[in-house]
Amino acid sequence: MTGHIVRRGAAAGLGVLWCWAVARLVYAPDAGVLEGAVAAGGWGLSVLPVHCVPKGDAEGALQAGRWRRAWNTGRGGGRAAGR
């Protein structure tokens, strides 16, 4: 439970830091390299595909060609062909 709280706190703190940097870039005429680096780094982390896994390792992964077989079954005289 403690790890969960720490992760949420760290995410919230880093989110606030990123918002501060973006606000300084937009509104402060003296914003500099630090604010730009924090804003660019936060944006870069947001597009990082950290949740990607190989399809074969994914829980509930579908077999290759599953949709093609289902589509062809419907055309080939199965129950859907009579409609």
Order of alpha helices (4+ residues) and beta strands (2+ residues): alpha-alpha-alpha
